[in-house]
Amino acid sequence: MANYHSSGLLKVIFLLHLILSSWGMQSAYTVPTSYLYTNIVFMIVLLWAIANPVSNESIGMALLINSTVFIIDVITMSVYWPRGERHRLYLGFAIANTILRPVTCFLLYKIFKERDTEGTGIRGLFADVFDGPAGILNNFNSTAREYRGNVGNSSAPTQTQPPGSNRSGYQPIDTTQLS
């Protein structure tokens, strides 16, 4: 069953970020497009989280995108935002939106923990990426385990020396047993 408190909180978060980011984008020709795109993506994921109140994935994605957009907004405002008297009000709203982002991250994390009925946490959210059959960590860990298992193991395949080599331990391959 959906928790209506978290649904209402998501709507408040959505409205606050919508108002602050839209006021921050009022000077249409001078606002960097990265600010526009990152805020639109965040709003879409928040709408997904509101529309699907039992999904943990939407909240996790919103949390990930919000924390990434925080860093992007700081860089964008410090480097690319236009300066001047005319843009001061819009920059103030954009700064207020950026200051609200850590609070939003905290609230999204609380909602994430509330919706996490399986107890998998953040790592469980991305388990199919990292631990699945074709996952990044699964492939890395299995390769590392194979390597660690073969070190010092006498049953591990070894390279054979060419005939005439004086090294001890050389055993020629018997080709009659292969077929």
N, C-alpha and C positions, 0 to 999 in steps of 0.2 A: 504494500500500500504506500502511496506517495505521501511524503511529508509536506504538508501545505505551508509550513513555516519556511522551509527552504525554497519553495516555489515563489513565495512572496518576496523573499530576500533576493532571489535572482532577478525578479522583475524590478526591484528598486535599484539593484546594481546596473541592470540594463538601462533604465531610464536616466540614472545619474551620468553614466558614461556617454549615452546618446546626447544628452543636453550639453555636457561639457565639451565633447569632441566636435559636435556640430557648431557650437559657438567658436571653438578654436579654428574651424575651417571656414569662417565667414569671408576672409579675404581670399577669394577663390583662385586668383591667378598667381598668388605669391606663396601659398602654402605648399610645402613639399608633397609630392604625390605618395611618398612612402608613408607619411602620416595618415593620409586618406585610406590607403589600401590596408594597412595594418589594423586600423580601427574598424574598418568594414568587416574584415575577417573575424575579429574578436566579437563584433556584434552578431554576426551570423552564428558563431559557435554558442554564444549566450542564448540566442533564440532557439537553437537546437536543444540546449539544456533545459529551457523552459518548456518546450514542446514535449520532451521525453523525460518525465520526472523520475523514472526508475533507472535510467541509464547512468552508469558511473563513468562511461567513456566520454560523454559530452562534458562533464564537469572536469575531468582530467585534461581534456584537450583545451578547455577554456583556461584552466590554471596554467598549462604550459604556454599557451599563446599569450596570456596576460603577462607572464613573467618575461617572455621574450620581447613583447611590445614595449614593456617598461624600459628595457635597455635601448631599444631602437628609438623610442621617443626622446630619451635623454640625448642621444647622439644627434638625432635630427634637429632638435631644438637648439642645441649648442652650436651646431655647425651650419645648418642650412636655413634656419628660420630667418625671415627678413627682419631687419631692425628699422626702427623709426617710430615716430609718434602715432602714425596711422595704424600700425599693427600691434601696438602695445596691449590693447584690450584683448585681442585675439590670442596673443601669446600668453596673457594671464590665464585665460580659460584653458589653454593647452597645458600650462604648467599645473593648474588645479587638477586636470584630468590625470596627469602623470603622478601627482602626489597621491591621488586616490588609488592608484594601481597597487601599491603594497597592501593597503587595507583590503582591497578586493581580492588579492591573492590569499590573504589570511582567511577571509570569509569563504572563498571558493574551496580552500583546503578543509575548512570545517564542514561544509556541505559534502565534500568528497568523502570524508571520514564517516559522515552520517549515512550516506548512500552505500558505503562499502560493506555490504552485508556478508560477503564471503571472507572478509578480513585479509585480502590480498595486498592492499596498500597500493602505493604508486607503482612499485615494481610489477605487481600483478596486472596493472592496467596495460603495460607495454610488454607483457610476457610473451605474446605471440611474435613480437619483433625480436626480442633478445633471446628467449629460451625455446622458441618453437623449433620444429624440425629443420627449418632453413634459417633459424635465427642467428644473429651475429655472435652472441655469447656462446651459444651451443656449439657452433662450428669451431670457434676459437678454443673453448674448453676441451672439446673432444680431441682436437689436434694436439693440444698441450698434454692431455692425458696419454695419448698414444706415444708421444715423444718421451714423456717421463717413464712410461711403462717399458719402453725399449732400451733405455739407458741401463747398461749393466746387466741386461737380460741375455743369457746365453742362447735362448731359443729364438731370439730376434734374428731376422734375416741380416746377414752380413755380406759385404762385398767380397767376391772371390779375387784372388791374386792371379795374375797371368801365369801360364806355365813357365817353368824355369825360375820362378821366384824363390829366393832362399829364405823367405820368412816362414816362421813356424806357424802352424795352424791352417796351412793351405790344404784344402781338399778339393780335388777336381769334381766337377759335376758329372754325375752319371746320367747320360741322356737316354739310356734304355728304360729307366724307371719313370720317365716323364710321360711316355705314351701308354 
